[in-house]
Amino acid sequence: NKTFFPPIILFALYLFWVLEDWQKAVWLTLMAVLPFGWALRSLSTPVALPFNFYTYTEKGIVMGGEMFFGLSLTAKFLILLFLFLAVAFRRKAKFRLKKRDFFLLVFLLLGLISIFTSQNPSLAATGFLGIFLAIGIYYLARYFLRDRLLFLLTINSLFTLVFFEGLWASLQFLLKRPLGRILELELSEFPYGILATEDIFQFRSSGTLSHPNTLAIFLGMLLPLIMTQLMVKKPLIKNKILVLASFLFGLFGLVFTMSRWAWAISGLILVSLFYCLAKKERLKFSKKLVSIFLVFLTILIPLTGKRIITSGEVFEGGYSTWQSRIRLVQEALVMIRERPFLGVGPGNFLPILAQSNVTGVAHYFFAPVHNLYLLFAAEIGILATFCFFAPVFLSLKKFWQEEKQLNREFLGVKLGVFAGLILYLLAALIYTGTGVNLELFFLLLGILDA
């Protein structure tokens, strides 16, 4: 924390000096620390497990019958909460409620009620707070990004984050080890980094995020936005060096996560976006860009070949990744059947899994169900899951209807954000992700609505 706060405070003060508006300065500070999670204090609850489980410590691997669940109170968390409260109580703040806001409010209300009906209310409260603040980013984006300058600075910030995370992931992959004990949260559990299951010598990069899959989704959601600025005839972001560097390093970072499903989904989205731009005759075809992309693919084939060839291993054996995920789905369906209306409470999936463990999956694959929609349905209820879908559907529908009326300069950004949202909705079928992915999802939704 001593190494974190001084530069961030100085950064915010510098932005205030430039913008002469402290709320805008804090908003851009929040954008700058979006993929980071420096913990100040852990709001966790110890839960006794009915079985022993491997945990990783500085002394090595130890067996234990207790685990801690909850939320870390991070500096990013505090910045977001402070800014959200400041805007909420600002007298001059004008904010128009829309139909989609009704569904989000119902979603939050059901989550709040489920805290008091859950088995572990303190744990449910911390889980709910994470969801509340992710939705808070959506409303802050709708409020702030009506300002053209702040809109441009926010998009540039996202591009810079992709460049940084891609560069950091590339360095990790080249060195075959984590970098920096302050930046990387997974070092507490995986001190040597996360390796591919079929090859313990194949290192998987995670950037500054908690897991390679989290980084893959983070980069995958933003790459379509960067791609549009490279290919549309009238881009919003004019800095070609930043755009090209962000796109290339973002691709490198995505590949070095060794996340096969993310590769497939990202490839599908980027190809579909390319087709959409070409069909609408808004594509600025660049032979140089295509040449760079082909060279990029040629270089990466030897690096990714083994990971692709061994994809079948995820389906083999009773303890395979695919079988484990199927059993977690079965566990989620049991929870939904028993608590269909309010669920087991936000953040309570793992403690309930440890107790019920119908399929026995908790003994060797102790993780939340790898499907965000089933996780919401299990923890908050079926109605809440519907209320999560409704505003997303309404926002995407409105964009699709008004797409022809959009300013050409903003069309590329809108199409890129639209593609990033679709990517997350597809990825959420097989990855639960972390709070960072959910925060970025609501940020992109706010950009679309702004």
C-alpha positions in Angstrom: 0.0 0.0 0.0 2.9 2.4 0.6 4.1 1.9 -2.9 0.5 2.2 -4.3 -1.1 5.3 -2.8 1.5 8.1 -3.4 1.6 7.7 -7.2 -2.1 7.2 -7.6 -2.8 10.3 -5.5 -0.3 12.3 -7.5 -1.8 11.0 -10.7 -5.3 12.1 -9.6 -3.9 15.6 -8.6 -2.2 15.9 -12.0 -5.5 15.1 -13.7 -7.3 17.6 -11.5 -4.7 20.3 -12.5 -5.3 19.5 -16.2 -9.1 19.1 -16.2 -9.9 21.5 -13.3 -12.6 19.2 -12.2 -11.9 16.8 -9.3 -14.8 14.4 -10.1 -13.5 13.9 -13.7 -10.0 13.4 -12.4 -11.2 10.7 -10.0 -13.1 9.0 -12.8 -10.0 8.8 -15.0 -8.0 7.6 -12.0 -10.6 4.8 -11.7 -10.2 3.9 -15.4 -6.4 3.8 -14.9 -6.6 1.3 -12.0 -9.5 -0.8 -13.5 -7.5 -4.1 -13.9 -5.7 -3.8 -10.6 -6.8 -5.1 -7.2 -4.4 -3.9 -4.4 -6.0 -5.1 -1.2 -6.1 -2.9 1.8 -8.1 -5.2 4.1 -9.7 -8.5 3.5 -13.4 -8.7 4.3 -13.5 -12.4 4.4 -15.3 -15.0 6.4 -13.7 -18.3 7.6 -15.9 -21.3 6.6 -15.1 -24.8 8.0 -15.0 -27.4 5.2 -16.1 -31.0 5.7 -13.0 -32.2 4.0 -9.3 -31.3 3.7 -8.2 -29.2 0.8 -4.8 -28.2 -0.6 -3.7 -24.6 0.0 -0.5 -22.9 -1.1 1.6 -20.9 1.4 5.1 -19.5 1.6 6.1 -22.7 3.4 4.8 -24.9 0.7 1.6 -26.9 0.1 -0.4 -27.7 3.2 -3.7 -29.5 4.0 -6.5 -27.7 5.7 -10.1 -28.0 6.6 -11.0 -24.3 6.6 -11.1 -21.7 3.8 -11.7 -17.9 3.7 -14.3 -16.5 1.4 -15.2 -12.9 0.8 -14.1 -9.7 -0.8 -10.9 -7.6 -0.4 -11.4 -3.9 0.2 -9.2 -2.6 -2.6 -8.0 0.9 -3.4 -10.0 0.7 -6.6 -13.1 -0.3 -4.5 -12.7 2.8 -2.3 -12.2 5.1 -5.3 -15.3 3.8 -7.0 -17.4 4.0 -3.8 -16.2 7.5 -3.1 -17.0 8.7 -6.6 -20.4 7.0 -6.8 -21.5 8.6 -3.5 -20.1 12.0 -4.5 -22.1 12.0 -7.8 -25.2 10.5 -6.1 -25.4 13.4 -3.7 -24.5 16.1 -6.1 -27.4 18.6 -6.4 -26.6 19.7 -9.9 -26.4 16.1 -11.2 -29.1 15.4 -13.8 -29.9 11.8 -14.6 -32.8 10.5 -16.6 -34.1 7.1 -15.6 -34.9 4.7 -18.4 -36.9 1.4 -18.7 -33.7 -0.7 -18.2 -33.0 1.0 -14.9 -36.1 -0.6 -13.4 -34.7 -4.1 -14.1 -31.3 -3.2 -12.6 -33.0 -1.8 -9.5 -35.0 -5.0 -9.1 -31.9 -7.0 -9.6 -30.1 -5.1 -6.8 -33.2 -5.3 -4.6 -33.4 -9.1 -5.0 -29.7 -9.4 -4.2 -30.2 -7.3 -1.1 -33.0 -9.4 0.1 -31.1 -12.6 -0.5 -28.4 -11.4 1.9 -30.8 -11.8 4.8 -32.2 -15.2 3.7 -28.7 -16.7 3.1 -26.9 -19.1 5.4 -23.9 -16.7 5.7 -25.2 -13.1 5.7 -21.8 -11.5 6.2 -20.3 -13.3 3.2 -23.4 -12.5 1.1 -23.1 -8.8 2.0 -19.5 -8.6 0.7 -20.6 -10.5 -2.5 -23.5 -8.2 -3.0 -21.2 -5.1 -2.6 -19.0 -6.3 -5.5 -22.1 -6.5 -7.8 -23.4 -3.2 -6.5 -20.2 -1.4 -7.4 -19.9 -3.0 -10.8 -23.4 -1.6 -11.6 -22.3 1.7 -10.1 -19.6 1.9 -12.8 -22.4 1.6 -15.4 -24.3 4.6 -14.0 -21.1 6.6 -13.5 -20.2 6.0 -17.2 -23.6 7.2 -18.3 -23.2 10.3 -16.2 -19.6 11.3 -17.1 -19.3 10.1 -20.7 -21.8 12.6 -22.0 -18.8 15.0 -22.0 -16.9 14.5 -25.3 -13.4 15.2 -23.9 -13.9 12.8 -21.1 -15.3 10.2 -23.5 -12.1 10.5 -25.6 -9.9 10.3 -22.6 -11.7 7.2 -21.3 -11.4 5.3 -24.6 -7.7 6.3 -24.7 -7.3 5.0 -21.1 -8.8 1.6 -22.1 -6.4 1.4 -25.1 -3.4 2.1 -22.9 -4.6 -0.6 -20.4 -4.7 -3.1 -23.2 -1.2 -2.1 -24.3 0.1 -2.4 -20.7 -1.6 -5.7 -19.9 -0.5 -7.2 -23.3 3.1 -6.1 -22.7 3.1 -7.4 -19.2 1.7 -10.8 -20.3 4.3 -11.0 -23.1 7.2 -10.4 -20.6 5.7 -13.1 -18.3 5.5 -15.6 -21.1 9.1 -14.9 -22.3 10.5 -15.2 -18.7 8.1 -18.2 -17.9 7.4 -16.8 -14.5 5.2 -14.1 -12.7 6.4 -10.5 -12.4 6.0 -8.4 -9.4 4.5 -9.4 -6.0 2.4 -6.3 -5.7 0.7 -6.5 -9.0 -0.3 -10.1 -9.2 -3.0 -11.4 -6.9 -2.7 -15.1 -7.8 0.9 -15.2 -6.4 -0.7 -15.8 -2.9 -2.1 -19.1 -4.1 0.1 -19.9 -7.1 3.6 -18.6 -6.3 5.1 -20.1 -9.5 2.2 -19.0 -11.8 -0.5 -21.0 -13.5 0.6 -23.7 -15.9 -1.2 -25.6 -18.6 -2.6 -28.9 -17.4 -1.3 -31.0 -20.3 2.2 -29.5 -20.1 3.6 -28.3 -16.7 6.3 -26.4 -18.6 3.9 -24.3 -20.6 3.4 -21.0 -18.6 0.1 -19.2 -18.9 0.3 -15.4 -18.6 -2.2 -13.5 -16.5 -0.9 -9.9 -16.7 -1.8 -8.1 -13.4 -5.1 -10.0 -13.1 -5.9 -13.0 -11.0 -6.1 -15.7 -13.6 -5.2 -16.2 -17.3 -8.9 -16.6 -18.2 -9.7 -13.3 -16.6 -7.0 -11.6 -18.6 -8.2 -13.3 -21.8 -11.8 -12.0 -21.4 -10.5 -8.6 -20.4 -8.4 -8.3 -23.6 -11.0 -10.0 -25.8 -13.7 -7.5 -24.8 -11.5 -4.5 -25.8 -9.8 -5.8 -28.9 -13.0 -5.3 -31.1 -13.1 -1.7 -30.0 -9.4 -1.2 -31.0 -9.9 -3.1 -34.3 -12.6 -0.7 -35.4 -10.3 2.3 -34.9 -7.8 0.6 -37.2 -10.3 -0.2 -39.9 -13.1 2.3 -40.1 -12.7 5.2 -42.6 -13.3 7.9 -39.9 -11.9 6.7 -36.5 -12.5 8.5 -33.3 -9.0 7.9 -31.9 -6.5 9.5 -34.2 -3.3 8.3 -32.5 -2.3 5.5 -34.9 0.7 4.4 -32.9 -1.3 3.9 -29.7 -4.0 2.0 -31.6 -1.7 -0.3 -33.5 0.5 -1.0 -30.5 -2.5 -1.7 -28.3 -4.0 -4.1 -30.9 -0.8 -6.0 -31.4 0.2 -6.3 -27.7 -3.5 -7.1 -26.9 -3.4 -10.0 -29.4 0.0 -11.2 -27.9 -1.5 -11.0 -24.4 -4.6 -12.9 -25.4 -2.5 -15.7 -27.1 -0.1 -16.0 -24.1 -3.0 -16.7 -21.7 -3.3 -20.1 -23.5 -7.0 -19.9 -23.0 -8.4 -21.9 -25.9 -12.1 -21.1 -25.4 -11.2 -17.4 -25.3 -9.2 -17.8 -28.5 -12.2 -19.4 -30.2 -14.8 -16.8 -29.0 -12.5 -13.8 -29.8 -11.7 -15.2 -33.3 -15.4 -15.5 -34.0 -16.2 -12.0 -32.8 -13.3 -10.3 -34.6 -14.1 -12.1 -37.9 -17.8 -11.3 -37.6 -16.9 -7.6 -36.9 -14.6 -7.5 -39.9 -17.5 -8.9 -42.1 -19.9 -6.4 -40.6 -17.6 -3.5 -41.4 -17.0 -4.8 -45.0 -20.7 -5.4 -45.7 -21.5 -1.8 -44.6 -18.7 -0.5 -46.8 -17.2 1.3 -43.9 -13.9 -0.6 -44.0 -10.6 1.1 -44.6 -8.7 -1.8 -46.1 -5.0 -1.7 -45.3 -2.6 -4.1 -47.0 0.1 -3.2 -44.3 -2.3 -4.2 -41.5 -3.3 -7.5 -43.2 0.4 -8.3 -43.7 1.3 -7.6 -40.1 -1.6 -9.8 -38.9 -0.5 -12.7 -41.2 3.1 -12.4 -39.9 1.7 -12.4 -36.4 -0.3 -15.6 -36.9 2.7 -17.3 -38.6 5.0 -16.5 -35.6 2.4 -17.8 -33.1 1.5 -21.1 -34.7 4.5 -22.9 -33.1 3.6 -21.4 -29.7 -0.1 -22.3 -29.8 0.1 -25.6 -31.7 0.6 -27.9 -28.8 -2.2 -26.2 -26.8 -4.6 -26.7 -29.7 -3.6 -30.3 -30.4 -4.1 -31.3 -26.8 -7.5 -29.7 -26.5 -9.1 -33.2 -26.5 -7.6 -33.8 -23.0 -10.1 -31.5 -21.3 -12.8 -34.1 -22.2 -10.9 -37.2 -21.1 -11.3 -38.9 -17.7 -13.6 -38.4 -14.7 -11.3 -35.7 -13.3 -10.9 -33.7 -16.5 -11.7 -30.0 -16.7 -14.8 -30.6 -18.8 -16.2 -33.3 -16.5 -15.5 -31.0 -13.5 -17.4 -28.2 -15.1 -20.4 -30.4 -15.9 -20.5 -31.5 -12.3 -20.4 -27.9 -11.1 -23.4 -27.2 -13.4 -25.2 -30.2 -11.8 -24.4 -28.7 -8.3 -25.7 -25.3 -9.5 -29.0 -26.9 -10.7 -29.5 -28.5 -7.3 -29.1 -25.2 -5.6 -31.5 -23.5 -8.0 -34.1 -26.3 -7.5 -33.9 -25.9 -3.7 -33.8 -22.1 -3.7 -35.3 -20.8 -7.0 -36.5 -17.4 -5.9 -33.7 -15.8 -3.8 -30.9 -18.3 -4.2 -28.3 -19.2 -1.6 -27.0 -15.6 -1.3 -24.3 -13.7 -3.2 -20.9 -15.3 -2.8 -22.3 -18.3 -1.0 -21.9 -20.8 -3.9 -18.6 -22.3 -2.6 -19.6 -22.8 1.1 -22.9 -24.4 0.0 -20.9 -26.6 -2.5 -18.6 -27.7 0.3 -21.6 -28.8 2.4 -23.8 -30.5 -0.2 -21.2 -31.7 -2.7 -23.7 -33.9 -4.5 -21.4 -35.0 -7.3 -18.2 -35.1 -5.2 -16.6 -32.4 -7.4 -15.5 -30.2 -4.4 -12.9 -32.7 -3.3 -10.7 -32.1 -6.4 -12.2 -29.0 -8.3 -13.3 -26.5 -5.7 -14.5 -23.6 -7.8 -17.7 -21.7 -8.6 -19.8 -23.0 -11.5 -18.2 -21.8 -14.8 -21.3 -20.1 -16.1 -22.2 -16.6 -14.9 -25.9 -17.1 -15.5 -26.2 -20.3 -13.5 -24.1 -18.6 -10.8 -26.5 -15.6 -10.6 -29.5 -18.0 -10.6 -28.0 -20.1 -7.8 -26.9 -17.2 -5.7 -29.6 -14.6 -6.3 -32.5 -16.5 -8.0 -34.0 -17.0 -11.4 -35.9 -13.7 -11.4 -32.8 -11.8 -10.7 -31.0 -13.5 -13.6 -33.8 -12.4 -15.9 -33.5 -8.8 -14.5 -29.8 -8.9 -15.4 -30.5 -9.9 -19.0 -33.3 -7.4 -19.6 -31.4 -4.1 -19.5 -28.6 -5.6 -21.5 -31.0 -6.8 -24.2 -32.7 -3.3 -24.2 -29.4 -1.5 -24.6 -28.3 -3.8 -27.5 -31.7 -3.6 -29.2 -31.7 0.3 -29.0 -28.2 0.4 -30.5 -29.2 -1.9 -33.3 -32.3 0.2 -34.1 -30.4 3.5 -34.1 -27.2 2.3 -35.7 -27.9 4.0 -39.0 -28.5 7.4 -37.4 -25.1 7.4 -35.5 -22.4 10.0 -36.2 -19.8 8.2 -38.4 -17.0 9.2 -36.0 -18.7 7.4 -33.1 -20.0 4.4 -35.2 -16.7 2.5 -35.0 -16.6 2.9 -31.2 -20.2 1.8 -30.8 -19.7 -1.3 -33.1 -16.5 -2.2 -31.1 -18.3 -1.8 -27.8 -21.3 -3.8 -29.1 -19.0 -6.6 -30.2 -17.1 -6.6 -26.8 -20.4 -7.0 -24.9 -21.5 -9.9 -27.1 -18.1 -11.5 -26.5 -18.6 -11.3 -22.7 -22.1 -12.7 -22.9 -20.7 -15.7 -24.9 -17.7 -16.1 -22.6 -20.0 -16.0 -19.5 -21.4 -19.4 -20.7 -18.1 -21.1 -19.9 -16.2 -18.7 -17.7 -17.5 -17.1 -14.5 -14.6 -14.6 -14.5 -13.9 -12.2 -11.7 -15.2 -8.8 -10.6 -12.8 -7.1 -13.1 -14.6 -8.7 -16.0 -18.1 -7.7 -14.7 -16.9 -4.2 -14.0 -15.6 -3.9 -17.6 -18.8 -5.3 -18.9 -20.9 -2.7 -17.2 -18.4 0.0 -18.2 -18.9 -1.0 -21.9 -22.6 -1.0 -21.4 -22.4 2.5 -19.9 -20.3 3.6 -23.0 -23.0 2.2 -25.3 -25.8 4.0 -23.5 -23.8 7.3 -23.1 
